[in-house]
Amino acid sequence: MAFKTDETGTPILLFLGKKDGQGQIKGERYARRLKKTADGIVLKDHWDHKGKAT
């Protein structure tokens, strides 16, 4: 499992799978969708399955 984060440290990409010989993760990829108000209150927060990670 590996995360990529935005500038505030919030996870926005998730990779689930196994690492190959070159360090790439082979498995599934998910993207986080955040909707915030202008003052930073989270309105919606969910993960979308984006398919295979290669």
Number of C-alpha atoms within 10 A of each C-alpha: 12 12 14 12 11 9 6 6 8 12 14 15 18 20 19 16 16 13 13 10 7 6 8 12 19 15 15 17 22 19 17 14 13 13 12 12 9 7 6 8 9 11 9 10 10 10 14 12 11 12 10 14 15 12
